[in-house]
């Protein structure tokens, strides 16, 4: 038995293996979370708890806004990661077969997210003015939307979303692990079918969830592009984090078959999704700006012209579209692991800014960004890392009997 430890995001692992590279070629490798990793993530969680307590003590509405932002952020990563897995299964992608356990582990956060999201029931009155009966009674538009925007139905929909996501995760994860021992194509075909079901489910449920959780903050405003733009953002940033985890784990000796062709494919996902996200962002903004209808521009005016918000509004499009579009277009940078490890953390911050500019102007009004916001994000990140690391340690790091595993190991383009 050999023991290695390392530091860094998702990389402070103790590797348990029975021999060297020839045995790893049989995919008989599991990781064991090191004590340093567990302690580091728990400290991050404690920082997050302290930040949230400070936020709630100062202004409960600020506390709920932070809780909503981080809940949506990490639910997006988990649901987007399972979507990534499903797309690889449906398309019979060989290049990604060896890395499939990373997004599966990220999706293991969904049950934890469900528990944390239930807390939002107690903060609904602080975030959504449609949840106040007297507001609805005095507002014809809110009264018109009341059959959909009412607290009992909002809770029911939330339960339905998480039930479906968790159920599909459990089915896909169970079959994936069963494939390790059973082999053959029967389970692989079942996974393909279940993945198709999840893709259909998540497209519908996640778009409705974005309407419920974010767009309804500004209940008088609506956009037919808003929900799908956030759906693309979830998939986009899930691909970003998957790439980051694979890179950092490879730095510690895992995924020895990772090469520039794999990195190019990961970068293509990021590049493609940044273009789609940018298209939807611009289409939404341009159409509303050009039409100049007060009911629609009311959403953008405080974000573009409001004190403190203007910087984040343009930083959002710069980080989430311009930076990946320009920097990942050349093959030399897209296939450079060092370069990707510098760019990806910037893009991770970009998703935070995207949700921040959507949630905070409509809940708090004034622009605030301090320890409460940064600390709570660090805490949720620590919890996400702990759950993902735990899930990675519960099974073989490589899908032992995946029919495309050999193609992944020899992938070159």
C-alpha positions in Angstrom: 0.0 0.0 0.0 1.3 3.4 -0.9 0.1 6.7 0.6 0.3 10.1 -1.0 -1.2 13.4 0.3 -1.5 16.7 -1.4 -3.1 20.1 -0.9 -5.4 22.3 -3.0 -9.0 22.5 -3.9 -10.5 19.0 -4.2 -6.9 17.6 -4.1 -5.9 17.0 -0.5 -6.5 13.3 -0.9 -4.7 10.2 0.4 -4.4 7.7 -2.4 -5.0 4.1 -1.6 -3.7 1.8 -4.3 -2.5 -1.8 -4.4 0.4 -1.2 -6.8 1.7 1.3 -9.3 0.6 2.3 -12.8 -0.1 -1.2 -14.2 -2.8 -1.7 -11.5 -4.2 1.7 -12.1 -4.6 0.8 -15.7 -7.2 -1.7 -14.4 -9.0 1.2 -12.8 -8.6 -0.3 -9.3 -8.1 3.0 -7.6 -10.0 4.7 -4.8 -9.2 7.9 -3.0 -9.4 8.5 0.7 -10.0 12.0 2.0 -7.1 13.1 4.1 -7.5 14.7 7.5 -6.2 18.0 6.1 -8.8 18.1 3.5 -11.6 17.4 5.9 -10.4 20.0 8.4 -10.0 22.6 5.7 -13.5 22.1 4.3 -15.0 22.1 7.8 -13.2 25.4 8.6 -14.7 26.8 5.4 -18.1 25.7 6.5 -17.6 27.4 9.9 -16.6 30.6 8.2 -19.8 30.4 6.1 -21.9 29.9 9.3 -20.2 32.9 10.9 -20.9 35.1 7.9 -24.5 34.1 7.7 -25.0 34.7 11.4 -23.5 38.1 11.0 -25.7 38.8 8.0 -28.9 37.8 9.8 -28.0 39.7 12.9 -27.4 42.9 10.9 -30.2 42.6 8.4 -32.3 39.4 8.1 -33.1 40.2 4.5 -29.4 40.3 3.7 -29.0 36.9 5.3 -31.9 35.4 3.2 -30.5 36.9 0.0 -27.1 35.3 0.7 -28.7 32.0 1.5 -30.7 32.1 -1.7 -27.7 33.1 -3.9 -25.5 30.3 -2.5 -28.3 27.7 -2.6 -29.0 28.5 -6.3 -25.3 28.6 -7.1 -24.5 25.1 -5.8 -27.7 23.5 -6.9 -26.9 24.8 -10.4 -23.5 23.0 -10.2 -25.0 19.8 -8.9 -27.9 19.7 -11.4 -25.6 20.8 -14.2 -23.0 18.1 -13.4 -25.7 15.4 -13.7 -26.7 16.9 -17.0 -23.1 16.7 -18.1 -23.1 13.0 -17.2 -26.3 12.4 -19.0 -25.2 14.1 -22.2 -22.0 12.0 -22.2 -24.1 8.8 -21.8 -26.6 9.7 -24.5 -24.0 10.8 -27.0 -21.7 7.8 -26.3 -18.9 10.2 -25.7 -15.7 8.2 -25.4 -13.3 11.0 -24.5 -15.0 11.7 -21.2 -15.6 8.2 -20.0 -12.7 8.2 -17.6 -13.7 11.3 -15.9 -17.4 10.5 -15.4 -17.1 9.9 -11.6 -16.2 13.6 -11.0 -19.6 15.0 -12.2 -21.4 12.1 -10.5 -19.8 13.1 -7.2 -20.7 16.7 -7.7 -24.4 15.6 -8.2 -24.3 13.9 -4.8 -24.7 17.4 -3.4 -28.4 17.5 -4.5 -29.8 15.8 -1.3 -27.9 18.2 0.9 -29.1 21.1 -1.3 -32.7 20.0 -0.8 -32.4 20.2 3.0 -30.8 23.7 2.8 -33.4 24.9 0.3 -36.2 24.0 2.6 -34.9 26.7 4.9 -35.9 29.2 2.2 -39.5 28.6 3.2 -38.9 30.6 6.3 -37.3 33.5 4.3 -39.9 33.7 1.6 -41.6 36.7 3.1 -38.3 38.6 3.2 -37.5 37.8 -0.5 -40.7 37.7 -2.4 -43.3 40.5 -2.0 -45.9 38.3 -3.8 -45.9 36.1 -0.6 -47.6 38.9 1.3 -51.4 38.7 1.1 -51.9 42.5 1.5 -49.5 43.2 -1.3 -51.4 40.8 -3.6 -54.7 42.3 -2.6 -53.6 45.8 -3.6 -51.8 44.9 -6.8 -53.8 43.7 -9.8 -50.8 42.2 -11.5 -49.8 40.2 -8.5 -53.4 39.1 -8.1 -53.4 37.9 -11.7 -50.2 35.8 -11.0 -51.5 34.6 -7.6 -52.7 31.2 -8.9 -49.0 30.4 -9.7 -47.1 32.7 -7.3 -48.4 31.7 -3.9 -46.4 30.2 -1.1 -48.1 26.7 -0.8 -47.8 26.0 -4.5 -44.2 27.5 -4.5 -43.3 25.0 -1.8 -44.9 22.1 -3.6 -43.0 22.9 -6.8 -39.7 23.0 -4.9 -40.4 19.6 -3.4 -41.2 18.2 -6.9 -38.0 19.7 -8.4 -35.7 18.2 -5.8 -37.6 14.9 -5.6 -37.2 14.4 -9.4 -33.5 15.5 -9.4 -32.5 13.3 -6.5 -34.4 10.3 -7.8 -32.7 10.6 -11.2 -29.4 11.0 -9.5 -29.8 7.9 -7.4 -30.9 5.9 -10.4 -28.0 7.0 -12.6 -25.4 6.7 -9.8 -26.7 3.2 -8.8 -26.5 1.9 -12.3 -23.1 3.5 -12.9 -21.7 1.7 -9.9 -23.4 -1.5 -10.8 -21.7 -1.3 -14.2 -18.3 -1.6 -12.4 -19.1 -5.1 -11.2 -21.5 -6.4 -13.9 -20.0 -5.0 -17.1 -21.6 -5.7 -20.5 -23.8 -3.4 -22.5 -27.2 -4.0 -20.7 -26.5 -1.5 -17.9 -24.9 0.9 -20.4 -28.1 0.9 -22.4 -30.2 1.4 -19.3 -28.0 4.4 -18.3 -28.5 5.9 -21.8 -32.2 5.6 -21.4 -32.3 7.0 -17.8 -30.0 9.8 -19.0 -32.5 10.8 -21.7 -35.2 10.9 -19.1 -33.1 13.2 -16.8 -32.3 15.6 -19.7 -36.0 16.0 -20.4 -36.8 16.4 -16.7 -34.1 18.9 -15.9 -34.7 21.1 -18.9 -38.3 21.6 -17.7 -37.9 21.7 -14.0 -34.8 23.8 -13.8 -36.2 26.5 -16.0 -39.3 26.7 -13.8 -37.1 26.7 -10.7 -35.3 29.8 -12.0 -38.6 31.5 -12.5 -39.7 30.5 -9.0 -36.5 31.3 -7.1 -35.0 34.3 -9.0 -37.3 35.9 -11.6 -40.2 36.1 -9.1 -38.1 38.4 -6.9 -39.1 41.1 -9.4 -42.6 39.8 -9.7 -43.8 42.7 -12.0 -41.1 41.9 -14.6 -40.9 38.9 -16.9 -38.7 37.6 -19.6 -39.1 34.5 -21.8 -35.3 34.2 -22.0 -34.4 34.6 -18.4 -35.0 30.9 -17.2 -33.2 29.3 -20.2 -30.3 31.7 -19.8 -29.9 30.5 -16.2 -30.2 26.9 -17.3 -27.3 27.4 -19.8 -25.3 29.1 -17.0 -25.8 26.1 -14.8 -24.5 23.7 -17.4 -21.7 26.2 -18.3 -20.3 26.5 -14.8 -20.8 22.8 -14.0 -18.5 22.1 -17.0 -16.0 24.7 -15.7 -15.9 23.1 -12.2 -15.6 19.6 -13.6 -12.6 20.7 -15.7 -11.1 22.3 -12.7 -11.4 19.3 -10.4 -10.0 17.0 -13.1 -7.0 19.3 -13.6 -6.2 19.6 -9.9 -6.6 15.8 -9.3 -4.4 15.1 -12.3 -1.8 17.4 -10.7 -1.8 14.9 -7.7 -1.4 11.8 -9.9 -5.0 10.9 -10.7 -6.2 10.6 -14.3 -2.7 9.8 -15.7 -4.3 9.4 -19.1 -5.4 13.0 -19.2 -3.8 14.7 -22.3 -4.2 17.9 -24.4 -6.9 16.3 -26.5 -9.1 15.9 -23.3 -8.4 19.4 -22.3 -9.4 20.6 -25.7 -12.7 18.9 -25.4 -13.3 20.3 -21.9 -12.4 23.7 -23.2 -14.8 23.3 -26.2 -17.7 22.8 -23.7 -16.7 25.9 -21.8 -16.3 27.9 -25.0 -19.5 26.7 -26.6 -21.6 27.3 -23.5 -20.1 30.8 -23.0 -21.2 31.7 -26.5 -24.8 30.3 -26.0 -25.0 32.1 -22.6 -23.7 35.4 -24.2 -26.2 35.1 -27.0 -29.2 34.7 -24.6 -27.8 37.5 -22.3 -27.5 39.9 -25.3 -30.8 38.9 -26.8 -32.7 39.6 -23.6 -30.9 42.9 -22.9 -31.0 44.2 -26.5 -34.7 43.4 -27.1 -35.7 45.1 -23.8 -33.4 48.1 -24.5 -34.7 48.5 -28.0 -38.4 48.2 -27.1 -37.9 50.6 -24.2 -41.2 49.5 -22.5 -41.2 50.8 -18.9 -42.5 47.5 -17.5 -39.5 45.7 -19.0 -36.8 48.3 -18.5 -37.7 48.6 -14.8 -35.6 45.5 -14.2 -32.4 46.8 -16.0 -32.5 50.5 -14.9 -31.3 49.9 -11.3 -28.8 47.3 -12.4 -27.3 49.5 -15.2 -27.7 53.0 -13.6 -28.0 52.2 -9.9 -25.2 53.3 -7.6 -22.7 50.4 -7.2 -24.4 48.0 -9.5 -23.1 49.3 -12.9 -19.7 47.7 -12.4 -21.1 44.3 -11.6 -23.5 44.4 -14.5 -20.7 44.9 -17.0 -18.3 42.6 -15.1 -20.9 39.9 -15.5 -20.8 39.9 -19.3 -17.0 40.5 -19.4 -16.2 37.5 -17.2 -18.8 35.0 -18.3 -18.6 35.7 -22.0 -15.7 37.9 -23.2 -12.9 36.3 -21.2 -13.7 32.6 -22.1 -14.5 33.6 -25.7 -11.2 35.4 -26.3 -8.9 33.3 -24.2 -10.2 29.8 -25.1 -10.5 30.4 -28.8 -6.8 29.7 -29.5 -5.9 26.0 -29.3 -2.7 26.8 -27.5 -4.4 28.3 -24.5 -7.4 25.9 -24.5 -5.1 22.9 -24.2 -2.8 24.4 -21.7 -3.4 23.0 -18.2 -1.6 25.8 -16.4 -3.5 28.5 -18.3 -6.8 26.8 -17.6 -6.1 26.6 -13.9 -5.6 30.4 -14.0 -8.7 31.2 -16.1 -11.2 28.8 -14.4 -11.2 30.5 -10.9 -12.1 33.8 -12.6 -15.1 32.1 -14.3 -16.2 30.5 -11.0 -16.3 34.1 -9.6 -18.3 35.0 -12.8 -21.2 32.8 -11.9 -21.3 34.3 -8.4 -21.5 37.8 -10.0 -24.2 36.6 -12.4 -26.4 35.5 -9.6 -25.5 38.4 -7.4 -26.6 41.0 -10.0 -29.9 39.0 -10.4 -30.8 38.6 -6.7 -29.4 41.4 -4.6 -30.9 44.5 -6.4 -34.4 43.1 -6.1 -34.1 42.0 -2.5 -31.9 44.6 -0.8 -31.9 47.5 -3.3 -28.6 49.0 -2.2 -25.3 47.5 -3.3 -23.5 45.6 -0.5 -20.6 43.2 -0.8 -18.7 42.3 2.3 -17.6 39.5 4.6 -21.2 38.3 4.8 -21.4 37.6 1.0 -17.8 36.3 0.6 -17.8 34.3 3.8 -21.2 32.6 3.1 -19.9 31.7 -0.4 -16.8 30.2 1.1 -18.9 28.2 3.6 -21.1 26.7 0.9 -18.1 26.0 -1.2 -16.5 24.1 1.7 -19.7 22.0 2.1 -19.8 21.3 -1.6 -16.2 20.2 -1.6 -16.7 18.0 1.4 -19.8 16.2 -0.1 -18.1 15.9 -3.5 -14.9 14.5 -2.0 -16.9 12.1 0.1 -18.8 10.9 -2.9 -15.5 10.4 -4.9 -14.1 8.3 -2.1 -17.1 5.9 -2.0 -16.4 4.2 -5.4 -13.7 3.5 -7.9 -12.4 6.7 -9.3 -12.6 5.2 -12.8 -15.7 3.5 -14.3 -14.2 0.0 -14.4 -16.4 -1.6 -17.1 -17.4 1.5 -19.1 -17.3 0.3 -22.8 -15.5 3.5 -23.9 -12.9 3.5 -21.2 -10.1 2.3 -23.5 -11.1 4.9 -26.1 -10.8 7.6 -23.4 -7.3 6.5 -22.4 -6.2 6.6 -26.0 -8.1 9.7 -27.0 -6.2 12.0 -29.4 -7.6 14.6 -31.8 
